[in-house]
C-alpha cells in the first residue's frame, strides 16, 4: 500500500512503514514547509496515496471531496516518535483490511 505522511508525523513512521514493505511518501519532502493542506491533498490525489494525518482539517477536506484518496486520521496525544510508531504499527493490519474493504475514512486512537 502507498501512504503519504502529513508533515506533523515523524519520519520514523515512514521508515517503519517502508520496513513493512509499503511505499511511504512524506509531505515534508514533496511540498513547501508552509504548504496548505489543500496542496498536500492535491499531491495525495495525484499519487493515489492513503493520507495519514493528525490534522482535523483533512477530515473536512475528505468530506468535501477535496481529498479524494483514503484518510487515516491519527487521534493520538503528542508523544515521542518512537511511541507514535509503537501506537500506530500494531493497528496497521486492521487499517489495511478496512482500506481493502473500501473504507475511506479511518481513525487511530
Secondary structure, DSSP 8 states (H G I E B T S, - for coil): -EEEE-TTS-HHHHHHHHHTT-EEEEHHHHS-TT--HHHHHHHHHHHT-EEEES-THHHHHHHTTSS-S-EEEE---S--HHHHHHHHGGGHHHHHHHHHTT--EEEE-
